[in-house]
Amino acid sequence: MVVVVVTKHWFSPSHVFVLVLFISIFLMSKPCFCGIQYTGQILPGTQGSQMDWIDKEGKFLISNNQNFDFGFTTTANDTTKFLLVIVHVPSSKVIWTANRAKPVSNSDDFVFDKKGNAFLQKDRILIWSTNTINKGVSSMMLQDNGNLVLLGSDNSTVIWQSFDFPTDTLLPEQVFKEGMKLTSEPSLNNLTYVLEIKSGNVVLSAGFKIPQVYWSMENDNRKIDDKVGDVVVSANISDNSWRFYDDKKSLLWQFIFSDIAGVKNATWVAVLGKDGVITFSSLNSGGSNSESSTRIPQDPCATPEPCDPYNICTGNRACSCPSVVPSCKPGFVSVCDEKSEKSIEFLKGDDGLDYFALDFLQPFSKTNLVGCQTSCRGNCSCLAMFFHKSSGNCFLLERVGSFQKSNDGDSAYVSYIKVSSNGNTKGSGSSNKHIIVVVVIVILTLFVISLLLFVGVRYYRKKKRLPESPRESEEDNFLENLTGMPIRYRYKDLEVATNNFSEKLGSGGFGSVYKGVLPDGTQLAVKQLEGIGQGKKEFRAEVSIIGSIHHLNLVRLKGFCADGTHRLLVYEFMANNSLDKWIFKKKKGEFLLDWDTRFNIAVGTAKGLAYLHEDCDSKIVHCDIKPENVLLDDHFTAKVSDFGLAKLMNREQSHVFTTMRGTRGYLAPEWITNYAISEKSDVYSYGMVLLEIIGGRKNYDTNESSEKSYFPSFAFKMMEEGKMRDILDSELKIDEHDDRAQCAIRVALWCIQEDMSMRPSMTKVVQMLEGLCAVPIPPTSSYLGSRLYATAFKSSSEGGNSSAPSDGNSNSDAYLSAVRLSGPR
């Protein structure tokens, strides 16, 4: 450190020179030689911002052939924000970007440090990095083909390269492999498009929450087949064609995008634009930019949004509104919002209407038109449906882009669209007002007549009825005052429907479940509550909770019976029973749920719980999540059931004290330690169920070795040792490129953290499982919880009890005094 003291006696030209000299030496001590533009390569220890190379337009590295340079450039919309890019110099076209979504300022540094890691930081926050610390990097080189590489000590081994992380542009010699993605810039509607190799095919998809494929090379009749039967694993651009290869690098397909071949110095590139279209351009050394007329897809209306959502695209992107949506706006933000749902209409779409993704979507079901309409009406996430008239395939759309219309006005599909009933009705204003007045008068008249009849009937029954106990009267008042009540059945009707309760489906802590059939053929599951003195509270809870909520992943309460001493609940029939019947195999060779089905069940269960926790008027804590209470319909859609133990919480409450309830093995630690519970208690139980879905076994199994007997402890240990495959069901076949298994394991271990504050919300769980956010490695749960639960399980096992009650112990007072068990429906 040099300190220079200047007084008025020392202020002379010689002293000024010394001061300037010291300042110059200090400034030159920075690790990079700023302002110098390097050719070919740079060495570790280089650092600088856009300001340091402002005289070189921010570019600090240029390729040996002078065709490409690497450095900073301004964003399209803001000249004060900068991106770290590779640019094709003759055409000034950006062909690769490091920080596309996170621009920096002109003072933020690019660093190539001594440990071999290259990164970009903004206000000391990491924006982008090659993640090559201590991997033996000796230099950074910008090759003549536009590839930015980090080389090893032998100057030939490639440790990292930009070709492996494309943005929206593919260059010649760049191998595009399975697992890589080409992603467009966001459109005006903030929609991105993705090109990837998937299941042996090259596909383009719209980046909706559930991606919608709109083009595949396999279906493009412009490709030339060189070899039939194998699957594509890689592709590259060579001269005037796009070539696709199998795992043996044998040529399968060619896609010729230009008639001009063998042009010297031509650099053909493929660019995925923000409109979802791939274009091909020749970047010539002379600076000319020649674009091919070939497009992918070629039809201007075959992309997700050639027009705005709900518009109809015809011809060369001519946009118009459907007749049932004259404003081209559905009139709502979310159909699943309860307030919106009451004002939604389901209207038939225009004749000849088509949709870009129908050739690639898996049908929701094979049914008739009425069944397809019912499926969409009953699913609040469904915004539109298309029914294929000849095949019976039913397609449900959770996001809607632009529609298409066939030229002849005819289509193989019948479509229906959900729109808001406010502002979309047809006719003159006066006629609308007249209709409204008539409807109001009719409704008021019917209401007055109904009220008089109701009062008369009530008075007559009261005169005829014997005196009843205060408790029964109180319960009838409770049930009759519930809003939006389901159907109230007579006991005799349910007795007939169940054939005198002859076909038993299962039993639980509050009663047994029987199969029933109504006169119209509708199948039901009828739960007959037993020991009504103990189950009346649970009966009230379940009728009030399930009767007022509707969600795809929650069991539907179709009705109830409160006839004398009889208390019954009537549910929709679940053809595939409960989840435990499918994941806890008793014999080898039994039907095995594949991984896709298990994962969808896990996501569906999480969505149902997230709805209970976040989207109801009152926060609902289920309190008894277990495989027996996850029911499966004939499509293996998961539906959460058994709300007999549910606890209601105000939105303002974060925790609440209540009596112990639930099932041993799925109880969160706060139940056992008498702390206040919250919706995070359900998250813990869900994590235990998710582990059982992944492992295909119970969380405590005395048949396993001591190390494996308590599955959560074993799972944490395997995660620490990096042996994730040992956690999975050994009979499952999972694609090695499918990262959902590791994601699900991490999510499960996050959910069963002993500290409830560390558990994610169920909404966050859904986002992590659907890949909308990263899942960090969970911390190892303390061994206190493991010992506590292992001991609890052991004592339960020795005492002859299990996590689900059997006929032999379901009425044991001693057993129920420890924890109340609720069995399956």
JOKA-V216561 format. One record per residue. N is the residue number from 0. PHI is phi in radians with two decimals (none if undefined). D_LAST is the distance of its C-alpha to the last C-alpha in whole Angstrom. Layout:
# JOKA-V216561
n = {N:N}
phi = {PHI:PHI}
d_last = {D_LAST:D_LAST}
This chain:
# JOKA-V216561
n = {0:1:2:3:4:5:6:7:8:9:10:11:12:13:14:15:16:17:18:19:20:21:22:23:24:25:26:27:28:29:30:31:32:33:34:35:36:37:38:39:40:41:42:43:44:45:46:47:48:49:50:51:52:53:54:55:56:57:58:59:60:61:62:63:64:65:66:67:68:69:70:71:72:73:74:75:76:77:78:79:80:81:82:83:84:85:86:87:88:89:90:91:92:93:94:95:96:97:98:99:100:101:102:103:104:105:106:107:108:109:110:111:112:113:114:115:116:117:118:119:120:121:122:123:124:125:126:127:128:129:130:131:132:133:134:135:136:137:138:139:140:141:142:143:144:145:146:147:148:149:150:151:152:153:154:155:156:157:158:159:160:161:162:163:164:165:166:167:168:169:170:171:172:173:174:175:176:177:178:179:180:181:182:183:184:185:186:187:188:189:190:191:192:193:194:195:196:197:198:199:200:201:202:203:204:205:206:207:208:209:210:211:212:213:214:215:216:217:218:219:220:221:222:223:224:225:226:227:228:229:230:231:232:233:234:235:236:237:238:239:240:241:242:243:244:245:246:247:248:249:250:251:252:253:254:255:256:257:258:259:260:261:262:263:264:265:266:267:268:269:270:271:272:273:274:275:276:277:278:279:280:281:282:283:284:285:286:287:288:289:290:291:292:293:294:295:296:297:298:299:300:301:302:303:304:305:306:307:308:309:310:311:312:313:314:315:316:317:318:319:320:321:322:323:324:325:326:327:328:329:330:331:332:333:334:335:336:337:338:339:340:341:342:343:344:345:346:347:348:349:350:351:352:353:354:355:356:357:358:359:360:361:362:363:364:365:366:367:368:369:370:371:372:373:374:375:376:377:378:379:380:381:382:383:384:385:386:387:388:389:390:391:392:393:394:395:396:397:398:399:400:401:402:403:404:405:406:407:408:409:410:411:412:413:414:415:416:417:418:419:420:421:422:423:424:425:426:427:428:429:430:431:432:433:434:435:436:437:438:439:440:441:442:443:444:445:446:447:448:449:450:451:452:453:454:455:456:457:458:459:460:461:462:463:464:465:466:467:468:469:470:471:472:473:474:475:476:477:478:479:480:481:482:483:484:485:486:487:488:489:490:491:492:493:494:495:496:497:498:499:500:501:502:503:504:505:506:507:508:509:510:511:512:513:514:515:516:517:518:519:520:521:522:523:524:525:526:527:528:529:530:531:532:533:534:535:536:537:538:539:540:541:542:543:544:545:546:547:548:549:550:551:552:553:554:555:556:557:558:559:560:561:562:563:564:565:566:567:568:569:570:571:572:573:574:575:576:577:578:579:580:581:582:583:584:585:586:587:588:589:590:591:592:593:594:595:596:597:598:599:600:601:602:603:604:605:606:607:608:609:610:611:612:613:614:615:616:617:618:619:620:621:622:623:624:625:626:627:628:629:630:631:632:633:634:635:636:637:638:639:640:641:642:643:644:645:646:647:648:649:650:651:652:653:654:655:656:657:658:659:660:661:662:663:664:665:666:667:668:669:670:671:672:673:674:675:676:677:678:679:680:681:682:683:684:685:686:687:688:689:690:691:692:693:694:695:696:697:698:699:700:701:702:703:704:705:706:707:708:709:710:711:712:713:714:715:716:717:718:719:720:721:722:723:724:725:726:727:728:729:730:731:732:733:734:735:736:737:738:739:740:741:742:743:744:745:746:747:748:749:750:751:752:753:754:755:756:757:758:759:760:761:762:763:764:765:766:767:768:769:770:771:772:773:774:775:776:777:778:779:780:781:782:783:784:785:786:787:788:789:790:791:792:793:794:795:796:797:798:799:800:801:802:803:804:805:806:807:808:809:810:811:812:813:814:815:816:817:818:819:820:821:822:823:824}
phi = {none:-2.00:-1.95:-1.95:-1.85:-2.01:-2.02:-1.18:-1.36:-1.64:-1.28:-2.43:-0.97:-1.16:-1.22:-1.07:-1.07:-1.09:-1.07:-1.07:-1.10:-1.14:-1.10:-1.10:-1.10:-1.12:-1.18:-1.37:-1.42:-1.13:-1.21:-1.98:-1.58:-1.13:1.64:-1.50:-1.68:-1.54:-1.97:1.52:-2.65:-2.27:-1.85:-0.97:1.83:-1.60:-2.71:3.04:-1.98:-1.06:-1.12:-1.22:-2.11:-1.12:-1.31:-1.87:1.01:1.48:-1.62:-2.06:-2.42:-2.20:-1.22:-1.07:-1.53:1.14:-1.54:-2.32:-2.36:-2.24:2.92:-1.70:-2.53:-1.31:-1.31:-1.18:-1.83:-2.57:-1.32:-1.67:-1.92:-2.30:-2.04:-1.65:-2.40:-1.90:-2.10:-1.40:-1.10:-1.04:-1.74:1.02:-1.63:-1.32:-1.97:-2.80:-2.33:-1.45:-2.24:-0.98:-1.59:-2.34:-1.17:-2.10:-1.62:-1.29:-1.83:-1.40:-1.69:-1.60:-2.26:-2.06:-1.46:-1.16:-1.50:1.53:-1.78:-1.82:-2.69:-2.17:-2.28:-2.23:0.91:1.18:-1.78:-1.21:-1.79:-2.67:-2.71:-1.47:0.95:-2.11:-1.14:0.98:-1.85:1.42:-1.28:-1.99:-2.85:-1.99:-2.23:-1.75:-1.31:-1.17:-1.63:1.58:-1.58:-1.57:-2.22:-1.87:-1.82:-1.37:-1.13:-1.49:1.03:-2.35:-1.28:-1.54:-1.63:-2.65:-2.59:-1.18:-1.05:-1.43:-2.30:-1.15:-1.79:-2.12:-2.29:-1.95:-1.89:-1.05:1.28:-1.55:-1.50:-1.66:-1.96:-1.05:1.80:-1.60:-2.32:-1.79:-2.11:-1.36:-1.17:-1.12:-1.38:-1.08:-1.62:1.11:-1.79:-1.91:-2.12:-2.28:-1.86:-2.69:-1.67:-2.38:0.92:1.36:-2.30:-1.76:-2.27:-1.94:-2.42:-1.50:-1.42:-1.21:-0.97:-1.88:-0.97:-2.07:-1.28:-2.24:-2.77:-2.47:-1.14:-1.06:-1.60:-1.44:-1.32:-1.50:-1.31:-1.88:-1.46:-1.74:-2.66:-1.96:1.97:-1.54:-1.91:-1.38:-2.15:-2.70:-2.67:-2.72:-1.67:-2.31:0.98:-1.83:-2.44:-1.81:-2.02:-2.20:-2.21:-1.58:-1.22:-1.71:1.09:-1.48:-1.22:-1.76:-2.31:-2.25:-2.17:-1.51:-1.88:-2.63:-1.37:-1.58:-2.16:1.27:-1.30:-1.19:1.20:-1.34:-2.11:-1.42:-2.24:-1.90:-2.19:-1.59:-1.41:-1.23:-1.61:1.49:-1.86:-1.57:-2.05:-2.12:-2.26:-1.82:-1.66:-1.54:-1.08:-1.29:1.75:-1.40:-2.18:-1.72:-1.82:-1.31:-1.40:-1.30:-2.22:-2.25:-1.29:-1.34:-1.25:-1.07:-1.68:-1.64:-1.78:-1.08:-2.41:-1.13:-2.11:-1.23:-0.95:1.28:-1.42:-1.79:-1.76:-2.35:1.00:-1.64:1.10:-1.48:-1.90:-2.61:-1.70:-1.11:-1.11:-1.46:-2.25:-1.06:-1.64:1.11:-2.17:-1.22:1.56:-2.60:-1.60:-2.46:-1.19:-1.29:-1.23:-0.99:-1.16:-1.24:-1.05:-1.25:-2.02:-1.73:-1.93:-2.07:-1.96:-1.23:-1.30:-1.08:-1.10:1.42:-1.24:-2.40:-2.50:-1.06:-1.64:-1.12:-1.28:-2.10:-1.27:-1.37:-1.11:-1.15:-2.87:-1.93:-2.69:-1.82:-1.07:-1.13:-1.10:-1.16:-1.08:-1.11:-1.09:-1.27:-1.09:-1.41:-2.03:-1.16:-1.36:-1.35:-1.74:-2.74:-2.37:-2.20:-2.01:-1.45:-1.14:-1.50:-1.60:1.42:-1.29:-1.97:-2.00:-1.92:-1.92:-1.58:-2.35:-2.11:-1.72:-1.51:-1.55:-2.07:-2.40:-1.18:-1.12:-1.53:1.33:-2.02:-2.49:-1.36:-2.03:-1.92:-2.13:-2.36:-2.20:-1.49:-2.37:-1.29:-1.31:-1.49:1.52:-2.01:-1.36:-1.73:1.94:-1.33:-1.13:-1.17:-1.16:-1.06:-1.08:-1.08:-1.09:-1.07:-1.07:-1.07:-1.07:-1.09:-1.10:-1.08:-1.11:-1.10:-1.08:-1.08:-1.13:-1.11:-1.09:-1.08:-1.12:-1.11:-1.08:-1.08:-1.08:-1.10:-1.10:-1.10:-1.14:-1.10:-1.14:-1.14:-1.20:-1.47:-1.31:-1.25:-1.03:-1.97:-1.22:-1.00:-1.16:-1.15:-1.09:-1.09:-1.22:-1.07:-1.06:-1.06:-1.21:-1.32:-1.55:-1.22:-1.48:1.10:-1.21:-1.27:-1.15:-1.74:-1.64:-1.45:-1.08:-1.10:-1.11:-1.28:-1.10:-1.20:-1.07:-1.65:0.95:1.03:0.98:-1.63:-1.80:-1.52:-1.64:3.06:-2.51:-2.58:-1.17:-2.03:2.67:-1.96:-2.03:-2.18:-1.46:-2.38:-2.37:-1.35:-0.96:-1.45:1.65:-1.18:-1.49:-2.31:-2.05:-1.88:-1.71:-1.74:-1.27:-2.07:1.13:-1.04:-1.04:-1.65:-1.81:-1.09:-1.07:-1.18:-1.06:-1.04:-1.03:-1.21:-1.10:-1.24:-1.40:-1.22:-1.13:-1.92:-2.19:-2.43:-2.73:-0.97:-1.85:-2.15:-1.10:-1.62:-1.46:-1.55:-3.13:-2.69:-2.37:-2.29:-2.01:1.13:-1.59:-1.46:-2.25:-2.34:-2.07:-2.01:-2.04:-1.12:-1.42:-1.79:-1.09:-1.79:1.05:-1.80:-1.06:-1.07:-1.15:-1.83:-1.79:-1.76:-1.33:-1.68:-2.28:-1.24:1.60:-1.18:-0.99:-1.93:-1.18:-1.29:-1.17:-1.05:-1.13:-1.08:-1.13:-1.12:-1.11:-1.10:-1.17:-1.08:-1.07:-1.09:-1.15:-1.08:-1.17:-1.06:-1.11:-1.08:-1.36:-1.98:-1.89:-1.59:-1.02:-1.92:-1.17:-1.94:-1.70:-1.16:1.31:-2.62:-1.39:-2.81:-1.01:-1.14:-1.80:-1.93:-1.65:-2.19:-1.47:-1.21:-1.79:1.07:-1.36:-1.36:-2.37:-1.27:-2.30:1.06:-1.68:-1.10:-1.88:-1.12:-2.08:-1.53:-2.29:-1.19:-1.05:-1.34:-1.46:-1.75:-2.48:-2.66:-1.60:-2.72:-1.20:-1.14:-2.64:2.12:-2.25:-0.99:1.78:-2.14:-1.29:-1.24:-0.98:-1.15:-1.13:-1.30:-1.59:1.10:-1.51:-1.13:-1.80:-2.63:-1.07:-1.17:-1.19:-1.15:-1.05:-1.07:-1.07:-1.08:-1.05:-1.15:-1.14:-1.07:-1.05:-1.17:-1.11:-1.18:-1.53:1.14:-2.67:-1.31:-1.23:-2.34:-2.38:-1.23:-1.35:-1.46:-1.14:-1.03:-1.20:-1.71:-1.05:-1.73:-1.07:-1.03:-1.09:-1.10:-1.14:-1.04:-1.13:-1.14:-1.11:-1.09:-1.52:1.30:-1.81:-1.09:-1.11:-1.23:-1.41:-1.29:-0.93:-1.10:-1.56:-1.34:-1.87:-2.17:-1.06:-1.11:-1.56:-1.45:-1.54:-1.22:-1.13:-1.11:-1.06:-1.12:-1.10:-1.07:-1.07:-1.05:-1.27:-1.19:-1.16:-1.75:-1.12:-1.15:-1.35:-1.08:-1.19:-1.52:-1.34:-1.30:-1.26:-1.16:-1.09:-1.15:-1.05:-1.07:-1.09:-1.17:-1.17:-1.51:1.34:-1.46:-2.62:-1.24:-2.01:-1.19:-1.19:-1.27:-1.23:-1.26:-1.18:-1.15:-1.35:-1.05:-1.11:-1.09:-1.13:-1.04:-1.30:-1.07:-1.13:-1.08:-1.12:-1.12:-1.11:-1.12:-1.15:-1.16:-1.42:1.47:-1.74:-2.30:-1.22:-2.15:-1.24:-1.90:-1.09:-1.33:-2.22:-1.15:-1.87:-1.30:-1.13:-1.12:-1.18:-1.32:-1.19:-1.33:-2.83:-1.38:-1.78:-1.96:-1.53:-1.29:-1.36}
d_last = {79:82:83:86:87:90:92:95:98:96:95:97:96:96:93:91:91:90:87:86:86:84:81:82:81:78:76:77:75:72:70:71:74:73:74:75:73:72:73:71:69:68:68:66:67:67:66:66:65:66:69:70:71:71:75:73:70:68:68:69:68:70:70:73:73:73:70:67:67:64:64:63:63:62:59:59:59:60:63:63:59:60:58:59:60:61:64:66:69:71:68:67:63:61:59:57:55:54:53:52:49:51:55:57:60:64:64:61:62:61:61:62:62:64:61:60:58:58:56:56:56:56:57:56:53:52:51:52:53:53:52:55:56:57:57:61:61:65:66:64:65:65:66:68:65:63:61:61:60:60:63:63:66:67:67:65:62:60:57:56:56:56:55:52:50:52:51:52:55:56:59:61:61:57:55:51:49:45:43:46:45:48:47:49:50:47:48:49:45:45:43:44:44:44:45:44:44:40:39:43:44:45:43:44:41:40:39:36:33:32:35:37:39:42:45:45:48:47:47:50:53:56:55:57:55:57:55:52:48:48:46:47:47:50:53:56:59:62:65:64:60:57:56:53:53:51:50:53:55:56:56:54:54:57:57:60:60:64:67:69:69:71:72:74:72:69:66:63:60:57:55:52:52:50:50:48:51:53:57:59:63:66:67:71:73:75:73:72:68:68:64:63:62:59:56:52:51:54:52:53:50:47:46:43:46:49:49:46:43:42:46:47:49:52:55:56:54:54:52:51:48:45:46:43:43:47:47:45:43:39:40:37:36:32:30:27:29:27:31:32:29:30:34:33:34:33:37:38:40:44:45:46:43:42:41:42:39:38:40:38:34:31:30:26:26:28:28:30:31:29:26:28:28:25:24:26:26:22:23:25:27:28:32:33:32:34:34:36:38:39:36:33:32:30:31:29:32:30:34:37:41:43:43:46:47:49:53:53:50:48:44:42:39:38:37:35:35:34:37:37:38:41:44:43:44:47:50:53:52:54:52:48:49:50:47:45:47:47:43:43:45:43:40:42:43:39:38:41:41:37:37:40:38:35:37:39:36:35:38:38:35:36:39:37:34:35:35:31:30:30:27:25:28:27:23:24:27:24:22:25:26:24:25:23:21:18:19:19:19:21:19:21:20:16:18:20:17:15:18:18:14:16:13:10:8:6:6:7:10:10:8:7:6:9:11:13:17:19:23:23:21:18:15:12:8:9:7:10:11:13:16:17:19:17:14:17:17:14:13:17:16:13:15:18:16:14:16:19:18:18:18:18:16:13:11:13:12:14:15:14:16:18:21:23:20:17:15:12:10:11:9:11:10:10:12:12:9:8:11:12:13:15:17:17:20:21:24:26:26:23:22:22:21:24:25:25:22:21:23:21:18:19:21:18:16:19:20:17:18:21:21:19:22:25:25:23:26:24:23:19:19:15:16:13:13:12:11:8:7:9:8:12:13:16:19:16:16:14:12:11:8:7:10:11:13:15:19:21:25:28:29:32:30:30:28:27:27:24:23:21:17:15:14:18:19:17:19:22:26:26:24:25:29:28:29:28:25:24:23:24:22:19:21:22:18:18:21:20:17:20:22:19:19:23:24:21:21:19:21:23:24:26:27:29:32:33:33:30:28:27:26:27:30:31:30:32:35:35:35:38:39:39:37:34:33:33:29:28:26:29:28:28:31:31:35:37:38:34:34:30:29:32:30:27:28:30:27:25:28:29:25:25:29:29:31:29:32:32:28:28:26:24:26:28:26:25:29:30:27:29:32:33:35:36:34:36:36:34:36:35:33:34:34:34:30:30:32:29:26:28:29:25:24:27:27:23:24:27:25:22:19:17:15:12:13:14:15:18:18:15:17:20:22:24:21:19:22:22:19:16:13:9:7:4:0}
